[in-house]
Amino acid sequence: MLTKCLDCLANIKVDKVAVFVGGVLFGTAGLKVLGSKDAKKAYVQGTAAVLRAKDCVMQATTNVQENAEDILAEAKQINEERYAMEKNSVETAEEAVEE
């Protein structure tokens, strides 16, 4: 039985065990770091920066949308004026042909 246990120990690869133990230690230390007051402060600052960026993007979007509405309204007005001028010139041409 002792020989079987020694055979099992001989088959264990030390480098893989070391990586596993290192991962466990790093994970445990990482959880401590992520839950610290400094980490919380960093989370708050990061969230505040994201909210500021969101406000900036929303303001830019609103400006672009307002400009697009103005452009569309002016384009419609130009087309209406052009159609009116074309209609008048067609009517004038028809009147000239009738005379």
C-alpha positions in Angstrom: 0.0 0.0 0.0 2.9 2.3 0.8 4.3 1.7 -2.6 1.0 2.7 -4.3 1.0 6.0 -2.4 4.6 6.6 -3.4 3.7 5.9 -7.0 0.9 8.4 -6.8 3.2 11.0 -5.4 5.8 10.3 -8.1 3.1 10.9 -10.8 2.2 14.4 -9.4 3.7 17.1 -11.5 5.2 19.8 -9.2 4.9 22.6 -11.7 1.2 22.1 -12.2 0.6 22.0 -8.4 2.7 25.2 -8.0 0.6 26.9 -10.6 -2.6 25.8 -8.9 -1.4 26.9 -5.5 -0.2 30.2 -6.9 -3.6 30.8 -8.5 -5.4 30.1 -5.3 -3.2 32.5 -3.4 -3.5 35.2 -6.1 -7.2 34.8 -6.2 -7.5 35.1 -2.4 -5.3 38.2 -2.4 -7.2 39.5 -5.4 -10.5 39.3 -3.6 -9.0 41.2 -0.7 -7.7 43.9 -3.0 -11.0 44.2 -4.9 -13.0 44.6 -1.7 -10.7 47.2 -0.2 -11.6 50.9 0.5 -9.1 52.0 -2.2 -10.7 49.8 -4.7 -14.1 51.1 -3.8 -12.8 54.6 -4.3 -11.5 53.7 -7.7 -14.8 52.1 -8.6 -16.6 55.3 -7.6 -14.2 57.5 -9.6 -14.5 55.3 -12.6 -18.3 55.3 -12.4 -18.4 59.1 -12.1 -16.2 59.4 -15.2 -18.5 57.2 -17.2 -21.5 59.2 -16.1 -19.8 62.5 -17.1 -19.0 60.9 -20.5 -22.6 59.8 -20.9 -23.8 63.4 -20.2 -21.4 64.7 -22.8 -22.4 62.2 -25.4 -26.1 62.9 -24.8 -25.6 66.6 -25.2 -23.7 66.1 -28.4 -26.4 63.8 -29.7 -29.1 66.4 -28.8 -27.2 69.1 -30.7 -26.8 66.9 -33.8 -30.5 66.0 -33.7 -31.5 69.7 -33.4 -29.2 70.7 -36.3 -30.6 67.8 -38.4 -34.2 69.0 -37.8 -33.2 72.5 -38.8 -31.5 71.2 -42.0 -34.5 69.1 -42.9 -36.9 72.0 -42.4 -34.8 74.3 -44.6 -34.4 71.6 -47.3 -38.2 71.1 -47.4 -38.7 74.9 -47.7 -36.2 75.1 -50.6 -38.0 72.3 -52.4 -41.4 73.8 -51.9 -40.1 77.1 -53.3 -38.5 75.3 -56.3 -41.7 73.4 -57.0 -43.7 76.6 -56.8 -41.3 78.3 -59.2 -41.5 75.4 -61.6 -45.3 75.3 -61.4 -45.4 79.1 -62.2 -43.1 78.7 -65.1 -45.1 75.8 -66.5 -48.3 77.8 -66.2 -46.6 80.8 -67.8 -45.4 78.6 -70.7 -48.9 77.2 -71.2 -50.4 80.6 -71.2 -47.9 81.7 -73.8 -48.7 78.7 -76.0 -52.5 79.4 -75.7 -52.1 83.0 -76.9 
